[in-house]
Amino acid sequence: MTTSELLSHPNIPLEVHINNALTILENLRNPNLLSENLEKTLKVALALHDFGKATAYFQKKIRGEKLSPKEKKLSNHSLLSALYTFFVLQKLFKTDYKYPLIGYYIVLNHHSGILKDFSDTLRLGEEKIELLKLQTESINPSAVNRFISNLRLEDELKQLLKFDKGEFLQFLGEVLDIFDELEEDLTSIFNLENLGEFLTVSYLFSLLIDADKTEAGLKEKPLFLGKKVEIPPSAVESYKKTLKGNSPINDLRELAYKIVNTAEIDTEEHFYTLTLPTGMGKTLIGLNFALKLKERLEKKTSKPVKIIYSLPFLSVIDQNAQVLEKVFAPIGDKIVVKHHHLSLGEYLKGENNYELTRLLVESWFAPVVVTTFVQLFESLIPFKNSSARRYNKLTNAVVLIDEVQALPSKFWFLLREYLKEFAKTNNTYFVFTTATQPYLVEEGKELIPQKEKFFSAINRYRVSLKLEKRTLEEFFTEFKPEGGKSYLFILNTVSSSKKAYKLLLECSVPEGDICYLSTHLTPYDRKKRIRELREGKYRFAVTTQLVEAGVDIDFSVVVRDFAPLDSLIQSAGRCNRNFRLPRGEFVVLNLTDENGRRFATRIYDPILLQITEKLLTEFNPTDEVSLIKLSERYYREVWNSKSRDKSEELLKEIKRLNFSKLSAFKLIEEEPYKSDIFVQQNPQAVEIWNAVKQLMKDLKNKKITLWEAKKRFETLKSDFYNFVISVDVSKNTPPIDEDLKIHYIPYEEIDNYYDPKLGYVAEGKTYEEF
């Protein structure tokens, strides 16, 4: 083979990159999800996505030669590649413009951060056309055609791809008029009334960028990606035999496990619900069902089926990932990958291959992936390049959504409509697990048909409603801890939790008996204290809502400031969790500040609070059974009361292929008033801070490249953020580091800004002096 001598990356021939990417595509794609026309569109788009690298300007850049400012502009390749893709596909599909437009769009965006709205990509302007003509003039046709002849494609497609400079320049002279007409005709070219077009474009785009980035990550390494890992469906059963436990609810856990284990699987049913009280082992029960479903689907489709396990909070990811890793340990150590914004660094420790490790973690190549709601839903409804590459991993998959009630109610309608279409189109199966199922999936099949029996049999606590308004001072003046009982206080704000901690000390409770938890503590301190709580080290704990869902702790008495019903039920799940007492006690308060304003109104939707207050007043639940019974009525009222405007607006943008507008779909609201602070709380933190500072110094002095700096930071990132808090610094502002652009608390000034018990000092000495 005579090479084209065109490079795609340093020292890598363009045809080698494209041929490897085409091979990877064969392993990624599911032919059952692609029509013949879509197959051809995708192949052509992948073959040509780097066509623009054939310009003299790009070739000069990739060889390290110096470029003038104008040449730098002319070395960009995405738009030229996209237009040549459109040009070729137009020849193939004649007047059916749907496929040329899809090919154009997915190639154009393959280096975008936020994806562009479809219609916006058709507005180019004369200035861009002139640059495109200059780029085209610089291309050597014989080199490009050698590149095309070296591609592992059918002869028919290679003939179609053949480059004729004059013909393409003529097209560039006409493209503005062509695109103007196509923009006007978009509604007749695409069906913008349903979700199908969005799902198609997202799938093709995902396959293209995943194949491209995977090839770049693997380089010359063996293409192992098609290798199937055999996971026995009995993996959970084998693991359960190693467990020892004498919890009084073990018999009930075992009964629930057996019911789900023998549940009939209908592969026509894409939605399942698993509804059980907290502490009933939903993680293992759900995983066991997912393995059975995976086995059935693989027999039916002869394609590997991935399991994605998602949870709402970073704080519970590690806990659940550890369980899954133990389940699959006998099979191998690359079965489970944990993916969130800090996880890459954990895997890089002890690994030399940055690219390969990053590929395995961020691309979800493992058979089982544990991730956050944010990562999952940004991949399901993609608007960013980085998450769109994972969309294809959610096809032919079983997705477990644990603690599903944590999804914001304003998005229920959007998710209900979207997931139905997604599941049907992509052969995806969803399992929703929780103690309280929201109105998300009406037609889901419940895996515990007589779930009420479990809730009745496990009546672990009394409910005491104290809904008259009171201040923290009024509550703690009356509070008298009873001997032998442990107490968990869950407050709604950090300030009220700190005040509660101080008032508890005034009740003659020894400081060493109290654990305090909030986001004002570094993750380093929080993880340590949660571990100590699980070990039963403290009799008293004062926390914010961060222990509400999924954190496995157990107290005799749980006192909770007022909150929406689903939050109350989740908090109550920490009360007598393991049924070691005949009855625990769950107390609901209605706390206010000194001005009579309820803390609950500062953080919760008023509609949810009103519905909760109405139901609690009307039905006056007295125990776990009667409290949880209210959840169905609560979710029904929320469904009927909440505005669907946000959901309907986003659904409209999805149908119109307005990808950039989907950035409004945020499961976690941003808090712009908060700033990050690095806390040098111990010698380990100081060492990590100094390592990152040295990295920046090396970058400034050009001892390392930006790429090398990013790689080195990834290995430090999880440790670095172990000491970072995000808080309002307006009343006690620590210094800011100009290199790292982050506030930091120097080790020698720690007392001014960070209390070892309560964390960040919101109004410290520096504030009070002025």
HELIX and SHEET records of a PDB file:
HELIX    1   1 LEU A   14  LEU A   28  1                                  15    
HELIX    2   2 PRO A   31  LEU A   33  5                                   3    
HELIX    3   3 GLU A   36  LEU A   48  1                                  13    
HELIX    4   4 PHE A   51  ALA A   54  5                                   4    
HELIX    5   5 ALA A   56  ILE A   62  1                                   7    
HELIX    6   6 PRO A   69  LEU A   74  1                                   6    
HELIX    7   7 SER A   78  PHE A   93  1                                  16    
HELIX    8   8 LYS A   98  LEU A  108  1                                  11    
HELIX    9   9 SER A  119  LEU A  122  5                                   4    
HELIX   10  10 GLU A  126  GLU A  137  1                                  12    
HELIX   11  11 PRO A  141  SER A  149  1                                   9    
HELIX   12  12 ASP A  155  LEU A  161  1                                   7    
HELIX   13  13 LYS A  165  GLU A  184  1                                  20    
HELIX   14  14 LEU A  186  ILE A  189  1                                   4    
HELIX   15  15 GLY A  196  LEU A  218  1                                  23    
HELIX   16  16 ALA A  235  LYS A  240  1                                   6    
HELIX   17  17 ASN A  250  ASN A  261  1                                  12    
HELIX   18  18 LYS A  282  THR A  301  1                                  20    
HELIX   19  19 LEU A  314  PHE A  328  1                                  15    
HELIX   20  20 SER A  343  LEU A  348  1                                   6    
HELIX   21  21 TYR A  354  GLU A  362  1                                   9    
HELIX   22  22 PHE A  373  LEU A  380  1                                   8    
HELIX   23  23 ASN A  385  ALA A  388  1                                   4    
HELIX   24  24 TYR A  391  LEU A  394  5                                   4    
HELIX   25  25 VAL A  404  ALA A  406  5                                   3    
HELIX   26  26 SER A  409  PHE A  411  5                                   3    
HELIX   27  27 TRP A  412  ASN A  426  1                                  15    
HELIX   28  28 LYS A  451  ALA A  457  1                                   7    
HELIX   29  29 LEU A  472  GLU A  478  1                                   7    
HELIX   30  30 VAL A  494  LEU A  505  1                                  12    
HELIX   31  31 GLU A  511  ASP A  513  5                                   3    
HELIX   32  32 PRO A  523  ARG A  534  1                                  12    
HELIX   33  33 GLN A  545  VAL A  547  5                                   3    
HELIX   34  34 LEU A  565  ALA A  572  1                                   8    
HELIX   35  35 ALA A  600  ILE A  603  1                                   4    
HELIX   36  36 PRO A  606  PHE A  619  1                                  14    
HELIX   37  37 GLU A  624  SER A  641  1                                  18    
HELIX   38  38 ASP A  645  LYS A  655  1                                  11    
HELIX   39  39 PHE A  659  ALA A  664  5                                   6    
HELIX   40  40 PRO A  683  LYS A  700  1                                  18    
HELIX   41  41 LEU A  706  TYR A  721  1                                  16    
HELIX   42  42 TYR A  747  GLU A  749  5                                   3    
HELIX   43  43 ILE A  750  TYR A  753  1                                   4    
HELIX   44  44 LYS A  765  GLU A  768  1                                   4    
SHEET    1   A 2 LEU A   7  HIS A   9  0                                        
SHEET    2   A 2 ILE A  12  PRO A  13 -1                                        
SHEET    1   B 7 VAL A 336  HIS A 339  0                                        
SHEET    2   B 7 VAL A 368  THR A 372  1                                        
SHEET    3   B 7 LYS A 306  LEU A 311  1                                        
SHEET    4   B 7 ALA A 397  ASP A 402  1                                        
SHEET    5   B 7 TYR A 429  THR A 434  1                                        
SHEET    6   B 7 PHE A 271  THR A 275  1                                        
SHEET    7   B 7 LYS A 445  GLU A 446  1                                        
SHEET    1   C 6 TYR A 461  THR A 471  0                                        
SHEET    2   C 6 GLY A 584  THR A 592  1                                        
SHEET    3   C 6 VAL A 557  ASP A 561  1                                        
SHEET    4   C 6 TYR A 487  ILE A 490  1                                        
SHEET    5   C 6 PHE A 540  THR A 543  1                                        
SHEET    6   C 6 ILE A 514  LEU A 517  1                                        
SHEET    1   D 4 VAL A 724  VAL A 727  0                                        
SHEET    2   D 4 SER A 675  VAL A 679 -1                                        
SHEET    3   D 4 ILE A 742  ILE A 745  1                                        
SHEET    4   D 4 ILE A 736  ASP A 737 -1                                        
SHEET    1   E 2 TYR A 754  ASP A 755  0                                        
SHEET    2   E 2 GLY A 759  TYR A 760 -1                                        
END                                                                             
